Amino acid sequence: MALAVSACSAAAPDAVVSAAEPPSLAAERFPRPQRPVAGIVSDQWANEDSRERAGEAARVIDLLDIRPGMTVADIGAGAGYYVSRLAPRVGPEGRVIAQDIERRTLNRLGQRVLRERLGNVSLVLGEPHDPRLAPRSVDLALLVHMYHEIAQPYGLLINLVPAMRLNGRVAILDVDGPVLAHGTPRALLSCELAAVGYREVAWHWIEGRSIYLAVFEPPTDPPKPERIAPCGAQ
């Protein structure tokens, strides 16, 4: 379900609701991940001031070569740390799609969008297995410090494919550590993405050898859900 927000609108974000994108493949068609799923404990990964001092967002945006006119989907946008930094980079001709599965989180983010007058931002209410994004609408999908919280990664990754434009990319920022410590081990990430046909095209270490930015190309012909071999816990 998409929540359309205009920086010029005086209405509350949750009062301006457009038609939902039709659901994609159902969650029960996909195998369950054979590893833990971290709980969602906050709508932000860390204090924004500390992240800003570390220069995290600026480095990630530069590494991904995000340019004016692009459409970037922030999957699991949370409190909007990246949304407020992506919006100026893509400019008035671009768009940021702020997606989350928690309506209350999106409502709070909508208030931030209005407060900061981010007129090129749309809010989308997704599901744990389905981002609910419009077909061929996204140049870059960005998942920041939340991959370990995805309850149905195979479903989300497969259902994300139709939303990606030609030459689109999926980028995942996470900690190279145990899932229950709110990280995703590199081997596990690579295995789960490969299991649904994604191809790794770049790997960057953001902070020492603990935080990484992994970039993938989505498959042109993803496997049928029943043919996906789940990866074991790592």
Order of alpha helices (4+ residues) and beta strands (2+ residues): beta-alpha-alpha-beta-alpha-beta-alpha-beta-beta-alpha-beta-alpha-beta-beta
